[in-house]
Amino acid sequence: MMKKRYASLWFRHLKTDWMTVCKPHLQEVPFVLALAVHGKLIVNASNLLAEQAGVHVGMAIADARAFIPSLHIIHEQAGLGEKILHFIAHWCIRYTPQVSLDKPDGIILDISGCAHLWGGEAAYLEYIVAAFKRHGYDVCMSIADTIGAAWAMARFGNEKTIISEQAQSEELLSLSPAALRLEQFQLNRLQSLGLKTIGSFAHMPRSVLRRRFGDGLLLRLDQAMGFEDEFVTSIKPVLPYEERLPCLEPISTANGIELALEELLIKLCRRLSGEGKGLREAELSCHRVDGKIERISIETNRATAQVNHLFQLFAIKIPQVEPALGIELFSLAVSSVEDADAVQENLWDNRIGLKNPAVTELLDRLKSRDSSCEILRYVPAAHYWPERSIQIAATMDEVGTVDWQTARPRPTRLLKVPERIIVTAPIPDYPPILFIYKRTTHYVKKADGPERIEREWWMDQGEHRDYYAVEDQEGRRFWLFRAGHYDGQTDQWFIHGFFA
């Protein structure tokens, strides 16, 4: 089993850093974000310049101005911190698929099995911190075996700390009890008893600690030391079939994207084939250097794990990707998977049908070239009424519950709603001698009928239909019907389909 490793990121000036990134002129200006509390403006966040002058969170704006008369005040939007944190968390997905919010100003990363892609944990930590500082964020980061230890060292240790495996106990003992994420009343009680470090009470009898401070202190202590499990709740569910490819240098060419895509497909399809599965839906996410994500997706008509076919489907859409300054991470995720039966070749019968992969691969390519292209397959339904005698198949392999009706001819194209026509017929039950459809007169040369189809009375009410298959003088064939019995006055004739 892979050893768990976690990273904690703490943004000391999250909201003010974001304001500075959006408005660069604030870099040299002491400013705060103000929030109204019970009718009084309170400092809810301050930048480094304001802090150095003595302004701190919770201070009244009037008092803050006494420290800095020229203090710049910005009224904070509701939920600003959480929105920024969500954006940063999604940006961090390029470093690990499991990212969790640590409100109000932190991010937790499950980096198990990820750091080696950057050359080890030291290089991994340096790369992430440098990336955030380059974007204007002041961040502290720590890596440890437990979430609690990583959180503690990020806030109470050095700016960049890596705790080696199983060494969190030694590192935590010298820290303040606040490093255990305790409630304020617990911290006050520890302070009143003179317990100023974790080491001053960590080895006390558990019964004593439980009696004086409750189970909460023991839980946090055990989580930090690694005696109690704690898990990351990822902002994005990790799909069971997903491959990631980080890039040492940003990729900005179509050829580079194709090479990355091919490598991801080879890994993914090898795994799918080994488990007897194939994908139906997949998405390629391209994480750009500027934080934006370019996405292209594909769908298939039948589950497949054929690398060449899937590559062709994606390749059609690669021109839609805007690499900008470059792409630093590729992620290929499969959102829909089905069992894929191995195709057995037929030695004696060379007929091509829906079982032939070439047919479904052609349909996939047609769909990928034009998203508005609609490809439907129909199966017979257990109804005699024409509109209900067919239904759309959900998959390429779906089989109808009944066989196709072949006793009487049926048109290759059936109108969804029959259309009125004007008909001239000699006597009752005789086929028309001509009919007018869309202002065109068709003279009937051949006809077959009538075929009476009764309405399904248990589903709806109405007249029966008498159908005729007719051919005009130009060889075009139609399926016509008269609704109800002939009465010579209110005959209603319709066209319902076209033969090939």
Buried (B, 14 or more C-beta within 10 A) or exposed (E): EEEBBBBBBBBBBBBBBBBBBEEEEBEEBBBBBBBEEEEEBBBBBBBBBBBEEEBEEEBBBEEBBEBBEEBBEBEBEEEBBEEBBEEBBBBBBBBBBBBBBBEEBBBBBBBBEBBEBBEEBEEBBBBBBEBBEEBEBBBBBBBBBBBBBBBBBBBBBEBBBBBEEEEBBEBBBEBBBBBBBBEEEBBEBBEEEEBEBBBBBBEEEEEEBEEBBBEBBBBBBBBBBBEBEBEBEBBEEEBEBBBBBBBEEBBBEEEBBBBBBBBBBEBBBEBBBEEEBBBBEBBBBBBBBEEEBBEBBBBBBBBBBBBEBBBBBBBBBBEEBEBBEBBBBBBBBBBEBBEBEEEEEEEEEEEEEBBBEEBBBEBBEEBBEEEEEEEEBBBBBEBEBBEEBBBEBEEBBEEBEEEEEEEEBBBEEBBEEBEEBEBEBEEEEEBBBBBEBEEEEBEBEEBBBBBEBEBEEEEEEEEBBBBBBBBBEEEEBBBBBBBBEBEEEEBBBBBBBBBE
